[in-house]
Amino acid sequence: MNCQEALSLLYDVIDKEASEIDAREVEKHLKNCQDCAGVYRLEQSVNELIKRSSSLRTPAPELMPSRARSSISLTKSIGRTAGRKQRRQIPFV
């Protein structure tokens, strides 16, 4: 596994969404590549910080992983759309 492949799977490994095979291959790569291991440690630290702070409040969008930002954005969008539909269905008296 090269650096590009390992880094492309890094967030799946951190989020525990990677297959066992991919996780093992990334782990092997990280043992042999200090550059990728440094990126992993940094991203893992940021991920832990987000988890700890999320119990206190919603973290700033720039601190959230892109998947989380997309998920929250989509949820808000769906909520706004649902809210508009509900308001249109209320008859005027």
N, CA, C and O atoms as a DFTB+ gen file, in Angstrom:
372 C
 N C O
     1  1       0.862      -1.171       0.000
     2  2       0.000       0.000       0.000
     3  2       0.905       1.229       0.000
     4  3       1.869       1.307       0.761
     5  1       0.574       2.194      -0.872
     6  2       1.358       3.428      -0.908
     7  2       0.681       4.511      -0.065
     8  3      -0.409       4.306       0.471
     9  1       1.342       5.664       0.043
    10  2       0.833       6.747       0.888
    11  2      -0.543       7.227       0.435
    12  3      -1.426       7.447       1.264
    13  1      -0.728       7.388      -0.858
    14  2      -2.015       7.874      -1.358
    15  2      -3.147       6.926      -0.988
    16  3      -4.216       7.367      -0.565
    17  1      -2.918       5.638      -1.145
    18  2      -3.941       4.649      -0.790
    19  2      -4.225       4.672       0.712
    20  3      -5.382       4.632       1.133
    21  1      -3.164       4.737       1.512
    22  2      -3.339       4.745       2.969
    23  2      -4.103       5.988       3.413
    24  3      -5.018       5.898       4.232
    25  1      -3.730       7.146       2.875
    26  2      -4.400       8.384       3.279
    27  2      -5.843       8.434       2.807
    28  3      -6.686       9.050       3.459
    29  1      -6.140       7.792       1.679
    30  2      -7.524       7.787       1.203
    31  2      -8.426       6.939       2.108
    32  3      -9.638       7.147       2.143
    33  1      -7.843       5.996       2.829
    34  2      -8.607       5.141       3.751
    35  2      -8.510       5.601       5.199
    36  3      -9.171       5.043       6.075
    37  1      -7.704       6.598       5.449
    38  2      -7.411       7.013       6.816
    39  2      -8.649       7.363       7.619
    40  3      -8.784       6.924       8.762
    41  1      -9.552       8.139       7.051
    42  2     -10.737       8.564       7.794
    43  2     -11.685       7.392       8.042
    44  3     -12.360       7.348       9.070
    45  1     -11.737       6.448       7.110
    46  2     -12.543       5.250       7.346
    47  2     -11.963       4.436       8.501
    48  3     -12.709       3.870       9.300
    49  1     -10.642       4.378       8.587
    50  2     -10.000       3.652       9.688
    51  2     -10.280       4.367      11.010
    52  3     -10.642       3.730      11.999
    53  1     -10.113       5.689      11.024
    54  2     -10.350       6.456      12.247
    55  2     -11.796       6.322      12.700
    56  3     -12.066       6.178      13.892
    57  1     -12.729       6.369      11.749
    58  2     -14.156       6.262      12.074
    59  2     -14.613       4.825      12.245
    60  3     -15.794       4.572      12.481
    61  1     -13.683       3.879      12.127
    62  2     -13.960       2.443      12.247
    63  2     -14.991       1.971      11.217
    64  3     -15.852       1.137      11.501
    65  1     -14.869       2.538      10.008
    66  2     -15.757       2.156       8.916
    67  2     -15.023       1.355       7.838
    68  3     -15.642       0.895       6.879
    69  1     -13.720       1.189       7.990
    70  2     -12.930       0.443       7.015
    71  2     -13.099      -1.049       7.253
    72  3     -13.378      -1.487       8.369
    73  1     -12.928      -1.817       6.194
    74  2     -12.958      -3.271       6.356
    75  2     -11.747      -3.690       7.182
    76  3     -10.784      -2.934       7.304
    77  1     -11.794      -4.874       7.737
    78  2     -10.672      -5.372       8.542
    79  2      -9.403      -5.453       7.702
    80  3      -8.312      -5.137       8.177
    81  1      -9.554      -5.869       6.476
    82  2      -8.392      -5.993       5.586
    83  2      -7.778      -4.619       5.328
    84  3      -6.564      -4.448       5.441
    85  1      -8.615      -3.638       4.983
    86  2      -8.111      -2.289       4.742
    87  2      -7.466      -1.712       5.989
    88  3      -6.403      -1.096       5.916
    89  1      -8.102      -1.908       7.128
    90  2      -7.562      -1.385       8.386
    91  2      -6.188      -1.985       8.677
    92  3      -5.276      -1.272       9.095
    93  1      -6.036      -3.283       8.458
    94  2      -4.734      -3.937       8.681
    95  2      -3.678      -3.412       7.721
    96  3      -2.531      -3.190       8.112
    97  1      -4.066      -3.213       6.458
    98  2      -3.104      -2.707       5.470
    99  2      -2.674      -1.282       5.806
   100  3      -1.496      -0.944       5.687
   101  1      -3.605      -0.461       6.218
   102  2      -3.266       0.914       6.611
   103  2      -2.363       0.875       7.839
   104  3      -1.375       1.606       7.905
   105  1      -2.689       0.037       8.798
   106  2      -1.877      -0.087      10.009
   107  2      -0.448      -0.495       9.666
   108  3       0.505       0.057      10.215
   109  1      -0.298      -1.457       8.762
   110  2       1.042      -1.870       8.323
   111  2       1.786      -0.693       7.694
   112  3       2.962      -0.461       7.971
   113  1       1.077       0.040       6.846
   114  2       1.696       1.187       6.183
   115  2       2.133       2.225       7.211
   116  3       3.230       2.774       7.108
   117  1       1.291       2.496       8.195
   118  2       1.606       3.506       9.203
   119  2       2.830       3.120      10.034
   120  3       3.566       3.992      10.496
   121  1       3.048       1.830      10.223
   122  2       4.224       1.379      10.976
   123  2       5.518       1.658      10.204
   124  3       6.582       1.813      10.802
   125  1       5.419       1.719       8.891
   126  2       6.601       1.908       8.054
   127  2       6.747       3.312       7.488
   128  3       7.777       3.626       6.892
   129  1       5.748       4.161       7.658
   130  2       5.780       5.496       7.051
   131  2       5.508       6.554       8.124
   132  3       4.372       6.737       8.561
   133  1       6.548       7.229       8.529
   134  2       6.408       8.234       9.587
   135  2       5.551       9.425       9.148
   136  3       4.851      10.013       9.972
   137  1       5.597       9.785       7.866
   138  2       4.780      10.902       7.383
   139  2       3.294      10.594       7.534
   140  3       2.543      11.406       8.075
   141  1       2.874       9.444       7.064
   142  2       1.463       9.057       7.173
   143  2       1.071       8.818       8.633
   144  3      -0.052       9.121       9.036
   145  1       1.996       8.276       9.417
   146  2       1.718       8.053      10.843
   147  2       1.476       9.387      11.540
   148  3       0.625       9.478      12.425
   149  1       2.213      10.417      11.150
   150  2       2.005      11.743      11.721
   151  2       0.644      12.301      11.365
   152  3      -0.033      12.891      12.207
   153  1       0.240      12.113      10.110
   154  2      -1.089      12.566       9.674
   155  2      -2.155      11.811      10.462
   156  3      -3.133      12.404      10.916
   157  1      -1.966      10.513      10.622
   158  2      -2.920       9.698      11.386
   159  2      -3.054      10.206      12.823
   160  3      -4.166      10.381      13.320
   161  1      -1.921      10.440      13.489
   162  2      -1.961      10.907      14.882
   163  2      -2.680      12.251      14.985
   164  3      -3.480      12.469      15.895
   165  1      -2.390      13.141      14.049
   166  2      -3.044      14.451      14.057
   167  2      -4.550      14.308      13.862
   168  3      -5.330      14.879      14.625
   169  1      -4.962      13.559      12.856
   170  2      -6.389      13.393      12.565
   171  2      -7.102      12.652      13.701
   172  3      -8.247      12.964      14.029
   173  1      -6.428      11.682      14.292
   174  2      -7.004      10.949      15.423
   175  2      -7.207      11.899      16.604
   176  3      -8.230      11.836      17.287
   177  1      -6.235      12.774      16.842
   178  2      -6.348      13.751      17.939
   179  2      -7.501      14.712      17.703
   180  3      -8.264      15.015      18.620
   181  1      -7.624      15.188      16.478
   182  2      -8.723      16.097      16.138
   183  2     -10.052      15.384      16.320
   184  3     -10.998      15.960      16.857
   185  1     -10.131      14.149      15.883
   186  2     -11.354      13.366      16.013
   187  2     -11.735      13.191      17.487
   188  3     -12.906      13.322      17.842
   189  1     -10.762      12.900      18.336
   190  2     -11.024      12.751      19.770
   191  2     -11.475      14.074      20.384
   192  3     -12.384      14.103      21.213
   193  1     -10.839      15.156      19.975
   194  2     -11.224      16.478      20.467
   195  2     -12.672      16.789      20.099
   196  3     -13.428      17.313      20.916
   197  1     -13.044      16.469      18.891
   198  2     -14.418      16.699      18.430
   199  2     -15.393      15.858      19.248
   200  3     -16.444      16.353      19.656
   201  1     -15.060      14.611      19.488
   202  2     -15.946      13.745      20.278
   203  2     -16.134      14.286      21.689
   204  3     -17.248      14.305      22.211
   205  1     -15.033      14.728      22.304
   206  2     -15.138      15.258      23.669
   207  2     -15.938      16.546      23.700
   208  3     -16.773      16.739      24.584
   209  1     -15.692      17.420      22.750
   210  2     -16.381      18.710      22.774
   211  2     -17.824      18.601      22.300
   212  3     -18.646      19.456      22.629
   213  1     -18.143      17.566      21.536
   214  2     -19.515      17.439      21.052
   215  2     -20.489      17.121      22.182
   216  3     -21.689      17.368      22.058
   217  1     -19.981      16.580      23.277
   218  2     -20.866      16.329      24.409
   219  2     -21.214      17.638      25.118
   220  3     -22.197      17.708      25.855
   221  1     -20.402      18.672      24.892
   222  2     -20.649      19.976      25.504
   223  2     -21.489      20.884      24.607
   224  3     -22.384      21.586      25.076
   225  1     -21.186      20.857      23.314
   226  2     -21.888      21.698      22.349
   227  2     -21.553      21.211      20.956
   228  3     -20.695      20.344      20.791
   229  1     -22.213      21.755      19.958
   230  2     -21.902      21.410      18.577
   231  2     -20.611      22.113      18.187
   232  3     -20.514      23.330      18.339
   233  1     -19.600      21.372      17.680
   234  2     -18.332      22.001      17.328
   235  2     -18.474      22.922      16.119
   236  3     -19.406      22.796      15.324
   237  1     -17.538      23.840      16.004
   238  2     -17.517      24.741      14.854
   239  2     -17.362      23.916      13.586
   240  3     -16.628      22.927      13.585
   241  1     -18.042      24.301      12.496
   242  2     -17.989      23.510      11.262
   243  2     -16.582      23.249      10.752
   244  3     -16.316      22.173      10.216
   245  1     -15.670      24.212      10.906
   246  2     -14.318      24.003      10.385
   247  2     -13.541      22.949      11.171
   248  3     -12.507      22.476      10.699
   249  1     -14.012      22.574      12.351
   250  2     -13.352      21.537      13.140
   251  2     -13.950      20.161      12.907
   252  3     -13.398      19.160      13.363
   253  1     -15.062      20.100      12.208
   254  2     -15.750      18.829      12.016
   255  2     -15.245      18.114      10.759
   256  3     -14.911      18.762       9.768
   257  1     -15.189      16.778      10.801
   258  2     -14.849      16.037       9.588
   259  2     -15.858      16.353       8.488
   260  3     -17.013      16.676       8.764
   261  1     -15.414      16.259       7.260
   262  2     -16.292      16.633       6.151
   263  2     -17.577      15.817       6.118
   264  3     -18.628      16.341       5.749
   265  1     -17.513      14.549       6.494
   266  2     -18.739      13.736       6.508
   267  2     -19.740      14.285       7.513
   268  3     -20.935      14.367       7.231
   269  1     -19.251      14.655       8.669
   270  2     -20.138      15.191       9.698
   271  2     -20.742      16.509       9.248
   272  3     -21.931      16.749       9.460
   273  1     -19.931      17.379       8.622
   274  2     -20.441      18.658       8.130
   275  2     -21.530      18.415       7.099
   276  3     -22.567      19.077       7.123
   277  1     -21.301      17.467       6.190
   278  2     -22.289      17.160       5.158
   279  2     -23.569      16.627       5.766
   280  3     -24.668      16.999       5.356
   281  1     -23.417      15.751       6.749
   282  2     -24.577      15.155       7.404
   283  2     -25.407      16.213       8.119
   284  3     -26.632      16.231       7.998
   285  1     -24.746      17.089       8.861
   286  2     -25.473      18.140       9.583
   287  2     -26.129      19.093       8.605
   288  3     -27.274      19.501       8.805
   289  1     -25.410      19.455       7.542
   290  2     -25.960      20.359       6.542
   291  2     -27.197      19.744       5.889
   292  3     -28.207      20.422       5.698
   293  1     -27.113      18.467       5.552
   294  2     -28.245      17.776       4.936
   295  2     -29.415      17.710       5.902
   296  3     -30.560      17.926       5.505
   297  1     -29.139      17.412       7.169
   298  2     -30.199      17.339       8.174
   299  2     -30.900      18.680       8.319
   300  3     -32.127      18.740       8.388
   301  1     -30.117      19.758       8.364
   302  2     -30.706      21.092       8.476
   303  2     -31.539      21.405       7.237
   304  3     -32.629      21.967       7.342
   305  1     -31.026      21.044       6.071
   306  2     -31.734      21.299       4.821
   307  2     -33.061      20.550       4.791
   308  3     -34.088      21.106       4.401
   309  1     -33.036      19.304       5.199
   310  2     -34.259      18.504       5.226
   311  2     -35.245      19.104       6.218
   312  3     -36.444      19.168       5.948
   313  1     -34.735      19.548       7.373
   314  2     -35.592      20.165       8.381
   315  2     -36.254      21.428       7.870
   316  3     -37.438      21.657       8.117
   317  1     -35.489      22.260       7.150
   318  2     -36.068      23.482       6.601
   319  2     -37.123      23.150       5.565
   320  3     -38.176      23.786       5.524
   321  1     -36.852      22.159       4.729
   322  2     -37.819      21.763       3.703
   323  2     -39.079      21.213       4.355
   324  3     -40.190      21.544       3.940
   325  1     -38.913      20.377       5.369
   326  2     -40.068      19.804       6.059
   327  2     -40.870      20.909       6.728
   328  3     -42.100      20.886       6.714
   329  1     -40.175      21.875       7.311
   330  2     -40.863      22.990       7.964
   331  2     -41.686      23.796       6.977
   332  3     -42.797      24.218       7.298
   333  1     -41.155      24.018       5.775
   334  2     -41.895      24.762       4.757
   335  2     -43.132      24.000       4.319
   336  3     -44.196      24.586       4.120
   337  1     -42.989      22.699       4.170
   338  2     -44.141      21.900       3.752
   339  2     -45.234      21.943       4.809
   340  3     -46.418      22.048       4.487
   341  1     -44.831      21.862       6.077
   342  2     -45.830      21.897       7.146
   343  2     -46.544      23.237       7.160
   344  3     -47.761      23.286       7.340
   345  1     -45.813      24.316       6.974
   346  2     -46.451      25.629       7.012
   347  2     -47.431      25.789       5.855
   348  3     -48.474      26.423       6.019
   349  1     -47.126      25.242       4.719
   350  2     -48.039      25.363       3.562
   351  2     -49.309      24.572       3.774
   352  3     -50.358      24.927       3.235
   353  1     -49.232      23.508       4.548
   354  2     -50.392      22.648       4.754
   355  2     -51.359      23.220       5.783
   356  3     -52.499      22.762       5.855
   357  1     -50.955      24.191       6.573
   358  2     -51.817      24.768       7.589
   359  2     -52.806      25.712       6.895
   360  3     -52.391      26.671       6.244
   361  1     -54.091      25.448       7.028
   362  2     -55.073      26.304       6.356
   363  2     -55.163      27.663       7.033
   364  3     -55.045      27.781       8.253
   365  1     -55.374      28.683       6.217
   366  2     -55.541      30.027       6.753
   367  2     -56.992      30.227       7.164
   368  3     -57.899      29.817       6.440
   369  1     -57.219      30.834       8.282
   370  2     -58.588      31.035       8.791
   371  2     -59.034      32.442       8.521
   372  3     -60.154      32.812       8.870
